[in-house]
Amino acid sequence: MTAAAAPQALSAPAEDPRLAPARKAIFGLGDFTINTALTSLSIVYVTHFLLVVAGLRPELAGAVQLIGRTVDAFTDPAMGRLSDRCPWKWGRRRPFFLIGAIPFGAAFGLLWLHLPTASQLAMFAYYTVIFVVMSVSMTVLAVPYLALQPEMALGYDARTSLNAYRNAGSILGVFAAIAVRPVANALGGGPEGYMAAGALYGVIVAAPWLAIHAATWERPDFQAREAAMPFLAGVRLAARHASFRKLVAMYLCGRIAMDLVGAMLILYFTLWLGRSGDFEPTMGLFFLVVLGSLPFWVRLAERAEKATVFVIGSLWWAASLAFIVFVEPDWPRWLVIGIAVLGAIGYAVMDLMPWSMLGEVVDEDDVATGERREGIFYGLFLFLRKLAGTLAVWLALLLLGVLGYTSEGPQNDATLNAIRWLASIVPACFLVLSVWFARGYPLTRERHALILADLARRDAVSGREPGAA
């Protein structure tokens, strides 16, 4: 079958009528909870709470996240495999929303406990153990949640739309994370304020999963095709998947940029600019622009290839980041905030496109293996994303420690310059690298139409109704 002969209808299969805006909005709450946790840990917890409030040394603070995320990362593929093969009559994915919610919220709250009399090693041990528990609980929720996307939305553009709602939830999670410091101050400030804020946020990240469980669904025909391939063989096959490797390379470079900027910006505003109070308003405006940009990118993705949209957004944000290195503390406030916010337009595609592209990888794998292995692909995607981003942030914090960062008193010039470069030029370079990896991405709209045609023919031969719910 030639590309020209691919039926147009197969590129946009009939979607489940349940995939309505209200349900997509509830689905987006999952990323709200996950990103509330991830972002607050990246921009407030490690570089502010652990360093400033708890007084942990930078190399130990970075190691807390490194160990926690590394242990967590290795559980992602296993969780994906478990959900692929889960035989429960309630479904492969959704039961885990009820299993993981309470441990996730409880562990997140305990992360903000202050230990004033503990030694450096005792604090390091406590925060690392709780970080691991919280991260593994989040994996129990996140991997099945993300693996539901290509099952709920079957078409090329429908997946972009569903991911836009998920991204909107993610951005609202960023707003919640940015509010951690103001909420802690409103609840009394100091260590006690952070402990109270942690307890409140623990409830906020756990409760929505009941609604998500009620609003989502699974397709019985997907579950009926048992994923019989052994785990290690499945991982090796995924690692050899050309489209998946290319997508991973694109995404990891973009995520490293995002994680570095997220970790360094609070230090950039506090130590380089000397305007700690500008951090929250700037981030608030930044993510308002990100949220407002999503409809534009969704519409553009309906007319262009997803990889092309990713390239445009990456270059846009890279240009904005590169300019930040020239900002001086005496520059006007409006100009500094304007430069940062301008980059938000490009930032909006960094998560939107890769996650919507992963569904097509799963479909291509289905043609080759005859199995629905969303869990293993989404688990590996999360595993590599967490490992790469966490390692990058740990190396950045280790560098600051080597250069002489101190939680008391002014910083030396080497530390300040490192913060500037780690918040601007270094992530911009990773974004340019992501563009290089995006060249010639093979899973185009036309190629996906052919894949859907192959799947439809196979389902017709087997007597299954394609995409049956």
N, C-alpha and C positions, 0 to 999 in steps of 0.2 A: 504494500500500500504506500503510495507516494504522499508527501506532505500536502501536495495540492489536492489530493483526493480525500484527505481527512475530513470527515463530516464536521461542519461548523458546530453542530449541536454537541458533539463530544468534547469540545473545548470548554463548554459551559453547561455541564450536566444539570438536570433538574435538581434543585436543592430541596432539602427537607423543609416543609413549611414551618417547622418548629424553629428554624434558624431566623427568628425575627429579631428586630433591634432590642427588645426588652431582654430576651434571653442572652443575646450577645453581650449586653451591658452587664448582666449578672455574671456571665462567664468571665468578663474582664476584671471582676472583683478578685479573682484568684491571683492575677498579677499585681493587683493593688496590695494584697497582703504580702506577697513574696518580695515585691520591690520596696515596700515599706521597711521590711527587715534588711534586705541586702543593701539598700542605699543608706539607711541610718548606720549600719555597721561600717560602710565604706567612708562616709563623709563626716560622721560624728563620733562613732564608737571608737574606732582604732586611733585616729589622729587627734581626737579631742578628749573623749572620756578616759581612755586608757592612759594617754600621755599626760593630760593636764589634771583631770579630776582624780583618777586613781594613782597617778604618779609612777606608772610603769615605764621602764626604760624603752626607748624606741625599738631596739632590736628584739626585745621580748614582746612588745606590743605587736610588731609585725609578725613575729613567730606564732602568736596566738591565732591570728587569722590564717597564716600559712598552714599550720597543723590542722586546724579545724576544717578548712576548705579542702585540704588534700585528702583527709579521711572521708569527708563528705563526697568529694569528687569520685572516689573509687566506688562509692555505693550507687552512683547514678546509673551506670550500665546494668548493674545487678537488679536495681529497682525496675528499670525498663524491661529487662528480661522477665522478671517476676510478673509484671502487669501484662506482658504479652501472653503469658501462659496461664494466668490465673483462671481457675475453672469455676469460680463462684457463679451461682445463678443470678446474682445481683449485678454482675458485670466484671470486666477485667480491670477497669480503672477507677470507677466512682466510689467503690467501698473504701478506698484508701483516703478519700477526703474526710471521712468520719474517723478513721483510725489515727490520722496524723495531726488533726487540728489542735487538740488539747495539749499534747506534748510540745508542739511547736510554740504555742502561746506561752506556756509555763516556762519553757527554757529561755525564750526571748526575754521575758520579764526578769529572770534570774541573772541574766548577763549584766544588768545595771546595778547589781548589788555592790555596795562599797565595803572594802575590807581595810579599815584604817590601821589596824595593828598588825596586819600580815606582812611578812617579808616579801621581797621581790619574787622569789621562787614560789612562795605559797600563792601569791596573787596570780602569777603566771599559770600555775597548775590549775587553780580554780577556774579562771576565765577560759582556759583552753578546754577543759572537760565540758563546761557548760556550752561553749561554742560548738563543740563536736555534737553534743546531744541536740542542740537547736538545729544545726545544719542537717543532720541525718533525718530529723523529723520533717524538715522542710523538703528534703528529697522525697520522702514518702508521699508528700502532697504534690510537689512540682512536676515530677516526671510523668505520673499518670495524667495529670492535668494538661500538660503540654502535648502529650501523646494523643489526647482526645481531638486535637484540632483537625487533622486530616480526616478523621472519622465523622465529625459533625459537619464539616464543610468539604465538599467533594471537588469543587471546581477551582480553576486557576485564580480567578478573580474573587470568588467567594472566600478563599483562604486569606487573601489580602485584606478583605473587609473584616473578617473575624479577628485577624491579627491587629487591625487598627483599633478595634474595641479593646483588645487585650493590651495594646500599647497605651490607650487612654487610661486604663486602669493602672498600668505601670507608672504613668506620669502622675496620677493622683497619689500613688504610693510615694513618689519623690516629694510631693508637697508635704505629705504626712511626715516623712523623714526629716525634711528641712525644719519642720516645726518642733523637733525633739528638744532642741535647746530652749526655744521660747516656752514650751510647755513645762520643761523642767524648772525654768526660772519662775513661771507662774505658780508652780506647786511648792515654792519655798526656796528654790535655788540650791546650789551646792550639791554635795553627794545625796542628801535626803531628797532633793527635788528630782534628781535623776532616778533614784529608786522608785519614787512615786510615778514618774513618767513611764518607767519600764513596766510597772504593773499595769498601768492603763493601756499601753501599747500592746502588751501581751493579750489582753482581751480583744483589742481591735484587730489583730492579725489572725486570731483563732475563729471568731464568730462568723465571718462571712462564708466559711466553708459549708455550713449547713444549707445556705441558700444556693450555693454553687452545686451541691449535690442534688438539690431538688430541681434545678433548672437545666441540667445537662442530660445527655442520653448516650447510649451506645448502640451499635448496629449488630443485631444477632448474627448476620451473615459473616461479619468480620470475625467475631468470636468463634464461629463454627469452624473456621479454617485454623486448625491448631498450628502454633509455631513449634514445629518439631525439631528444628535444627539445633544441635548442641550449642551451648552458650559461647564457648571459645571459638567454635567454627563460625558462629554468627558474627562475632566481633571481628574476626579476620576477614570475613566476606565484606562487612561494612567498611573496614579499613582499606580494602582494595577497590571500593566503589569510586570510580573516577569523579562523578558529579559530587558525591559527598565529600571527598577530599578537597576539592576545589572550594566548595561552599564553606567547609570548616576553616580553611586558610583565610578566606575573605572575612568571615565572622570573627575569628580569633584576633586578627589584627585590629578590627574595629572595636572589639570588646576590651582589649588591652588599653587602647586609647581612652575609652570611656572610664575604665577603672582607675587609670593613672590620674586623669583629670578630676574624677570624683574624690580621690584620696588627697590630692594636693591642693585643691582650690581653697579649702578652709585655712590651710597654712599660708597660701598665697595672699589671701585677703588679710589675714591676721598679722603675719610676720613681714611680708614684703610691702604691701600697701599700707599697713597700719590702720585698716578700716574693718575691723572684725564685724561691726554692726551692719556693714553692707552685704555680708555674705548671704544671709537669708533673703533679703529683698531681691538681690540679683538672681539667685537661684529660682525664686518664685516667678520673676518675670521671664527667665530663661525657659522654664517648663510651661508657662502659659503660651509662649510662642511655639514650643514643641507641640503642644496640644492643638493649637490653632492650625499648625502646618499639616497635621495628619490627613485631613480631607484632600488637600492639594496633592500630596504624594500618592494617595489612593487613586485619585482620578488620573494622575500621570501614569501610574502602573497599569491602568486599564487600556492605555494607548501605547505604552512602551514595554520593553522587556524589564523584568524585575531587576536583573543584574545591571542594566543601564541606569535605572533609578538609583540603585545602590551606589554606583560610581559617581553620579552627580552629587548626591548628598555627602559622600565622603570627601570629595574635593572641596565642596562648599565649607564644610566644617573645618577641614585642614587649613584652609586659607585664613579663616578666622582665628584659629588657635595659634598659627605662626605669628600673627600680629601681636598677640598678647605678650610675647617676650619683650617687646619694646616699651610696654607701659611703665611709667614711672609713678612713684607715690604722689607726686604733686599734680598729676593730670586731673582734669575736672571729673567729678564723680559721674556726671551724665555720659561722658565719653567712654569711661571705663565700662560702665554698665551696658552702654550701647554696643560696644565691641563684643562683649560676652554674649549678649542676647542675639545679635545678628547671626552668630554661629548656630543658634538653636534650630534654625530652619533646616540646615543640613543634618544636624544631630538626629532629627526626627526619623530618619530612614535607617539608622544603625541597627536597631532591633527589629523594626517593622519588616524590612525586606528579607533578611536571612531566615527568620522563623516562618514566614509565609512561603519561602522557597523550599523548606525542608519537606513539606508535604509531597512535592513532586518527586523528591528523591525516594520517599517511601513507595510511591506508586511505581517508579521505575524498578525498584527492588522487588515489588510484588510480581511484575512481569517475569523477572528472572527466577524467583524462588517459589512463587505460588503461595507465599505466606504474608500475612499482615504483621510487620515487625516494627510498628511505630515506636514501641517502647525502647527497643535497643538503639535505634537511631537517635531518638530524642535524649535518651540517657547518655549516650556517647557525646552528643552535642553539649549537654550540660557539663559532663565530666571534663571535657577539654576546655570549655569556657571558664569554669571555675579554677582549674589548675593554672591556666595561662594567666588569667587576670590576677589571681592571688599571688602567684610567683612574681609578677611584675611589680605589684604594690610592695611586697616584702623586700624585693631588691631595692626599690626606691627608698623605703624606710631604713634599710640597712646602710645605704649610701649616706643618708642624712646623719645617722649615728656615727659613721666613720668620719664624716666631715666636721663633727663637733656639735650636733644639735643638742640643746639643753632645754629642759622644761622650765628653767628659771633663768631670768636675765636675758639680755639681747643675744641674737644669733650672730655668728661671724659671717663675713662676706661670702665665703665658699658655700655655706649652708643656704643663704638667701638666694644665691645665683642658681644653686641646684633646684630649689623649689620653683623658681621661675621657669627653668628649662623643662622640668618634669611636668609642669602644668601647661606647656605650650609646644615647644619644638619637638620633644620626644614623642608625644602622642600624635602630632601632625605627621611625623615620619611613618608611624604605624598605619595611619590612614592612607597615605600614599601607597604603602606596600599592599594594603587591602585592595586598592584599585588595580594594581599590577596583577594580583591573583584573580581578579574578576574577568580578566581578558578571556574572551572565547568561552564563557560559561555555557555548557551544552544544553541545559534544560530550559529551552525557550518555550514560549506559548505554543508554537507549532509542534515542537517535539512532544510536549505534554498531550496535545490532541492525539498524536499517534499512539502514545502510551495508553490513553483512555480507550482508544479504538481496540487495541490489543486486549485490554482487560474486559471490554464489553463482549468481544468475540469469545473469549474464554468462558465468561459467565454464561453466555448463550449456549455453548456446548455442554456445560455442566448442569444447565437448567436453573441456575440461580438468577434472580432478578438483580441487576447491577445496582449497588448502593442501597439495597433493601434495608429498611429500618425495622 
